[in-house]
Amino acid sequence: MTWKGFWEGIASLFENVLFIPYNALRSLELDSWWLANFFSWLLLLVGAFAFIYWMRKLKEFDENTESTYTFDENP
């Protein structure tokens, strides 16, 4: 396999598989801007919730004062 074939395979995956919902929405010719951008808003909300969850877990880890070392701390 060549690098050109690799990149063409990725392009084919996106164009023929992953953009199917967007192609279906484009064929409907929706008049509502909100409905036309539903997938984008959904992705934005999922990303925002994941970011908030990640930040809370990082804060919880940072505030944890329990020692988790497996080696002898005072040799």
Backbone bond lengths (Angstrom), bond angles and torsions (degrees), N, CA, C in turn:
res aa  C-N    CA-C-N  psi(-1)  N-CA   C-N-CA  omega(-1)  CA-C   N-CA-C  phi
1 M - - - 1.452 - - 1.526 108.54 -
2 T 1.318 115.28 137.93 1.459 120.55 178.83 1.528 109.45 -97.67
3 W 1.332 115.08 167.61 1.469 119.23 177.63 1.522 110.75 -64.91
4 K 1.325 116.03 -34.98 1.460 119.33 178.60 1.524 110.49 -62.63
5 G 1.315 116.88 -43.16 1.457 120.83 177.86 1.521 112.26 -63.92
6 F 1.336 116.73 -37.00 1.455 121.42 178.08 1.521 110.78 -61.70
7 W 1.328 117.15 -49.18 1.469 120.81 -178.50 1.525 111.52 -69.48
8 E 1.325 117.75 -34.25 1.462 120.29 176.27 1.532 110.80 -67.73
9 G 1.329 117.42 -33.10 1.463 120.90 176.03 1.525 111.45 -65.84
10 I 1.330 116.73 -41.68 1.463 120.31 176.78 1.526 110.24 -64.36
11 A 1.323 117.16 -43.01 1.467 120.75 178.33 1.526 110.42 -61.85
12 S 1.318 117.09 -41.17 1.466 120.87 178.93 1.526 111.13 -64.42
13 L 1.338 117.40 -40.55 1.459 121.22 178.08 1.525 110.73 -58.92
14 F 1.324 116.97 -47.75 1.454 119.93 -178.84 1.524 111.84 -67.58
15 E 1.324 117.67 -45.64 1.460 121.07 -175.20 1.526 112.78 -70.76
16 N 1.334 117.56 -37.15 1.460 120.23 -172.78 1.523 114.48 -99.30
17 V 1.343 118.45 -17.38 1.461 119.87 -175.35 1.526 111.85 -121.91
18 L 1.310 117.30 -57.44 1.460 120.63 -170.38 1.527 113.91 -75.05
19 F 1.311 118.52 -20.52 1.459 120.79 179.88 1.526 112.78 -95.98
20 I 1.319 118.39 11.12 1.465 121.07 -179.60 1.527 112.05 -58.67
21 P 1.348 120.19 -45.06 1.475 118.40 178.33 1.532 113.05 -62.03
22 Y 1.317 116.93 -38.04 1.460 119.85 179.24 1.531 111.49 -68.56
23 N 1.311 116.96 -38.41 1.467 119.61 176.81 1.525 111.31 -65.08
24 A 1.338 116.95 -36.82 1.464 120.12 177.82 1.526 110.50 -65.93
25 L 1.327 116.88 -41.81 1.465 119.73 178.10 1.528 111.53 -66.01
26 R 1.325 116.76 -36.85 1.458 119.78 179.83 1.525 110.89 -65.92
27 S 1.326 116.99 -34.57 1.467 119.38 -178.58 1.531 111.61 -73.89
28 L 1.348 118.51 -19.63 1.458 120.90 179.17 1.523 112.84 -78.04
29 E 1.322 117.93 -20.37 1.465 123.65 -177.72 1.530 110.36 51.68
30 L 1.316 115.14 62.08 1.458 121.66 -178.08 1.518 111.47 -70.00
31 D 1.331 115.62 140.03 1.456 120.62 179.51 1.526 111.50 -86.72
32 S 1.319 117.40 -25.02 1.455 121.58 -177.28 1.526 110.07 -86.02
33 W 1.322 116.26 126.63 1.459 121.13 178.14 1.521 110.24 -65.69
34 W 1.326 117.84 -38.92 1.459 121.80 -178.38 1.525 111.18 -65.25
35 L 1.296 117.00 -43.84 1.456 120.15 180.00 1.529 111.25 -68.64
36 A 1.311 116.55 -36.62 1.460 120.41 -179.98 1.526 111.58 -66.80
37 N 1.321 117.80 -27.96 1.463 121.62 -178.67 1.528 112.52 -105.25
38 F 1.321 117.73 23.79 1.456 122.19 -177.79 1.526 112.20 -57.73
39 F 1.332 118.03 -46.41 1.464 121.13 -178.11 1.524 111.46 -65.15
40 S 1.304 116.61 -37.03 1.457 119.67 178.17 1.522 111.00 -66.40
41 W 1.336 116.72 -42.61 1.464 120.28 178.18 1.524 111.09 -66.22
42 L 1.327 117.15 -38.92 1.452 121.14 178.32 1.530 110.47 -62.43
43 L 1.311 117.27 -45.17 1.457 121.66 178.26 1.530 110.76 -63.23
44 L 1.310 117.27 -39.76 1.457 121.58 178.38 1.528 110.78 -63.35
45 L 1.319 118.20 -43.47 1.461 121.50 179.41 1.529 112.06 -66.47
46 V 1.314 117.19 -42.83 1.464 120.58 178.09 1.529 109.93 -62.14
47 G 1.311 117.37 -42.87 1.462 120.95 177.87 1.516 112.61 -64.06
48 A 1.331 117.50 -39.02 1.465 121.12 179.15 1.526 110.54 -66.30
49 F 1.325 117.89 -43.80 1.466 120.55 178.33 1.529 111.11 -64.68
50 A 1.317 117.16 -40.56 1.466 120.03 178.49 1.530 110.65 -64.73
51 F 1.319 117.91 -39.14 1.459 121.75 178.87 1.527 110.83 -64.98
52 I 1.326 117.24 -43.64 1.466 120.97 179.35 1.528 110.12 -64.25
53 Y 1.325 117.69 -43.12 1.465 121.25 177.95 1.526 110.51 -60.73
54 W 1.322 116.63 -43.76 1.462 122.01 -178.74 1.531 110.38 -63.64
55 M 1.324 117.02 -43.58 1.467 120.24 179.68 1.530 111.54 -64.80
56 R 1.312 117.39 -38.49 1.470 120.09 178.07 1.517 111.10 -65.87
57 K 1.325 117.54 -40.85 1.459 120.50 177.59 1.524 111.23 -65.74
58 L 1.323 118.04 -39.21 1.458 120.62 177.14 1.521 111.22 -64.06
59 K 1.333 117.26 -40.22 1.459 120.99 177.72 1.522 110.38 -64.83
60 E 1.331 116.63 -42.20 1.461 120.91 178.62 1.532 110.51 -62.32
61 F 1.314 117.51 -41.67 1.455 122.12 178.43 1.527 110.68 -66.09
62 D 1.328 116.90 -40.36 1.459 121.43 -179.27 1.525 111.85 -67.28
63 E 1.327 117.20 -35.22 1.459 121.04 -178.96 1.524 112.53 -81.59
64 N 1.312 118.53 -10.49 1.455 122.98 179.97 1.534 108.71 -72.01
65 T 1.323 116.79 118.91 1.468 120.94 -179.54 1.516 111.84 -99.56
66 E 1.301 117.94 0.33 1.458 121.70 179.81 1.524 109.66 -69.73
67 S 1.305 116.46 135.79 1.450 121.22 179.51 1.525 109.59 -76.89
68 T 1.318 116.35 133.04 1.458 120.45 179.98 1.519 111.56 -119.60
69 Y 1.326 118.42 16.04 1.458 121.06 -178.97 1.524 110.32 -74.24
70 T 1.314 116.05 146.06 1.459 120.60 179.64 1.505 111.56 -102.29
71 F 1.312 118.21 -5.30 1.454 120.93 179.60 1.531 109.15 -107.09
72 D 1.321 115.20 166.96 1.459 120.62 -178.30 1.516 109.09 -71.06
73 E 1.338 115.84 119.87 1.466 120.21 -175.99 1.523 112.36 -75.22
74 N 1.318 117.39 -26.82 1.477 121.52 -179.28 1.529 109.12 -119.68
75 P 1.325 117.44 87.69 1.476 118.58 -176.20 1.532 112.12 -70.60
